[in-house]
């Protein structure tokens, strides 16, 4: 299932800022944390890949992410 999202542009006198908001179900499924650093990679003109810069530690071989307290 996809989540259509509009690209937003804010034009200022000297610059432009582009925004893409993450739908909450995607952020929750990825278990993003506030302040986490991610990286956008251009694969081709139709594909933009979002990836974590660092692999997350896991609690078990089952691959569940460790929760910060």
NORCOR-V46493 format. One record per pair of residues at least 24 apart in sequence whose C-alpha atoms are under 8 Angstrom apart, sorted by the first residue. I is the first residue (numbers start at 1). J is the second residue. D is the distance in whole Angstrom. If there is no record, write none. Layout:
I&J&D + I&J&D
//
This chain:
none
//
